[in-house]
Amino acid sequence: MMRAVARIDAAAVKRNCARLKAELRPGAELCAVVKADGYGHGADVCADAALSGGATRLAVATGTEAAQVGRRFPQVPLLTMGALTPEDLDAALAAGSEVAVWRDGFRALAGARGRAQGRPVRVHVKYDSGMGRLGNPDPREVLALARACDAEPNLELAGVWTHFATADEPASDFFETQLQRFETVAAAVKAEFPDVRAHAANSAAVFRDRRAHFDMARCGVAVYGLDPFQGDPGERGLAPAMSLHSYVADVKRFAPGDSAGYGQTWRAAGETWVAVLPLGYGDGVRRGLSNNAEILIGGRRHPLIGTVSMDNVTVDLGAETDVEPGDEAVLIGSQGGERVLAEEVAARLGTINYEVTCGVSARVPREPA
Ligand SMILES: *Cc1c(COP(=O)(O)O)cnc(C)c1O
């Protein structure tokens, strides 16, 4: 019995990576993205499982994440994908990470750091093919940057890359636009520097279009068994790696009209039993789930009723129940024949599965499933 615990199924991460690797065109590497502490699942455990499942590279977003992952997996090529302050850059390089470059000033800084550390910095030149976020939007500047990196002895040109804005939207044509733009830029760079790795695909793009695989795919969400298209991950052969558990701390009888929680947002219509679970938005069970979720207890779905508090939620068990204090409650995952996916929770909140698992707070211990 635990107040709140996220159980992490490392074997599922391993199988999901094997599934992704099998989907990739021959020769394309799988890079497992373990930013934001492995999308809330735990970066170390998941990186380890991903590598055993066929990933050959790891990626993170920040210098601090690079320091953590690089220390743990010194032999595995690591890419820090985000924008870096000079301090972040130092942290990433100290961890042995490769970094993204898209402006000349940063290229010069990375070169100076390479000289200072006596070892060339491996860089991936980023092209903004339409995401409108990080990267250089001018194809000629991207090529010029690649040449400048190659010519600088303290840098090693390792990659040319981009990121899709609408890979997860099957109806969007913009994916094709970005893909064609990147194909042109990648071909120009590789014509001069054949050993450079081109990479573009996130999880959605891997399933969407083999032409997006290039030399490597950077997969996050699917590694954790979350569906990149917000559907049922099982339909793509993926298995969710996180489940979220609590227990019934108390069960009490409600008379018609009795209310539960702050603001009395729910009242019993008739005689009923209400369970109290000792977790709440302090654990990442978002307040938007107030009167808007179903929780598994005793192998059945029960409505979350009332307002989600920081440390408690209440559940209507109905007029007849054999649920008792101490029984397990499942907020994400399976129990008996029932299942609540992170995708279902996300849909209720008007968000995506990524935000649901990232939102499980540091107060919740991660334990092996
Ligand atoms: C997070 C991220 C990814 C992984 O995307 P998923 O949709 O989780 O597979 C890939 N590339 C970049 C640049 C990212 O920021």
The ligand as an SDF file (V2000), in Angstrom:
LIG
                    3D

 15 15  0  0  0  0  0  0  0  0999 V2000
   10.9170   16.1670  -27.8540 C   0  0  0  0  0  0  0  0  0  0  0  0
   11.5270   16.1350  -29.1860 C   0  0  0  0  0  0  0  0  0  0  0  0
   11.5100   14.9730  -29.9620 C   0  0  0  0  0  0  0  0  0  0  0  0
   10.7150   13.7340  -29.5750 C   0  0  0  0  0  0  0  0  0  0  0  0
    9.3900   13.8980  -30.0030 O   0  0  0  0  0  0  0  0  0  0  0  0
    8.2480   12.7870  -29.7450 P   0  0  0  0  0  0  0  0  0  0  0  0
    7.0430   13.3730  -30.3720 O   0  0  0  0  0  0  0  0  0  0  0  0
    8.1130   12.6670  -28.2580 O   0  0  0  0  0  0  0  0  0  0  0  0
    8.7070   11.5300  -30.3710 O   0  0  0  0  0  0  0  0  0  0  0  0
   12.2010   14.9760  -31.1580 C   0  0  0  0  0  0  0  0  0  0  0  0
   12.8610   16.0790  -31.5860 N   0  0  0  0  0  0  0  0  0  0  0  0
   12.8740   17.2280  -30.8710 C   0  0  0  0  0  0  0  0  0  0  0  0
   13.5970   18.4160  -31.3930 C   0  0  0  0  0  0  0  0  0  0  0  0
   12.2040   17.3060  -29.6610 C   0  0  0  0  0  0  0  0  0  0  0  0
   12.1970   18.4450  -28.9670 O   0  0  0  0  0  0  0  0  0  0  0  0
  1  2  1  0
  2  3  1  0
  2 14  2  0
  3  4  1  0
  3 10  2  0
  4  5  1  0
  5  6  1  0
  6  7  2  0
  6  8  1  0
  6  9  1  0
 10 11  1  0
 11 12  2  0
 12 13  1  0
 12 14  1  0
 14 15  1  0
M  END
$$$$
